[in-house]
């Protein structure tokens, strides 16, 4: 194994999680700015999502479906993941 963590494109994440790409971009711009970007050419970059990022997005989606604001959904999803780590 080369030790590199597998990452996913925004299209792959959108398909797996069921959240449109435009919405994922919005969430990333507002609250998930830790998502890594890779440079493609001079003026373009692409987001790359880890498995942990995908899990966080799944939790955010669940909270949004329950009626939480985006801010509250992100906060609760992060807490959930932190509790599951311990």
N, C-alpha and C positions, 0 to 999 in steps of 0.2 A: 504494500500500500504506500502511496506517496504522502499521506498525512494531510492532504488538502480536504477541506470540508466541501461537500457537494452544495452547489447553489442553484437557484432557480430564477428564471426570467419572470418578469411581471406577467407575461401571458400565461406561463405555466401556473403561477400562483392564482391568477384570476380564474383559470379553468378548474383547478383543484378545490379552491375555497368557495367559488361561486360569488365573487365580488368583482364587478367590472373594473377594467384597467384604469379608467378615468377616476374611479372612486379610490382605488389603491394609491394612485398618484397624489390625490388630495390628502389622504391619510398620511402618506409619507412626508409630504411637504409641510403639513401642519404639526404632526405628532410623532412621526417615526423617522426622524432625520438621522438615526443611527444606521439606517439601511445603507449598505455599501454600494458604491457606484464604480463602474469600470469605465475607463476612457476608451472611446471608439472614434478615431479620427481626431481632428482638431477641435471641433465644436460640439461633439455629441458624447453623452455618457449614458450608460444603462444601469438600472438598479439590479442588484443581485441579492436574492433572499435566501437566508439559511433556513434550515428546518425549524429552528427556534422562532425565526421571524414568521414563518408560515403558521406555526402554532399560535403565536400572539395574534395574528390577523384572524384566525378562526375564533378566538375568544372575543375579540373586538366585534366581529360580526354577530356573535350570539348576543352580546350585550346590546348592540344596536337594534336587533330584532325584538328585544324586550322593551325598547323604548328609551334607552339611555342616550344622553347626548354623546357626541363623539368624544369629548373630553373625559366624561365619566366612564365611558366604555373602555378607553385606552387605560385609564388609571386602574380600573377594576381588573382588566385583563392582565396588566403587569403584576398586580398583587397576586392574582391567581397563579401565575407562572412562578413567582417567587416562592409562594407557599408550597407548590408542588415540588420545588427543588430541594426544600429542607426536609 
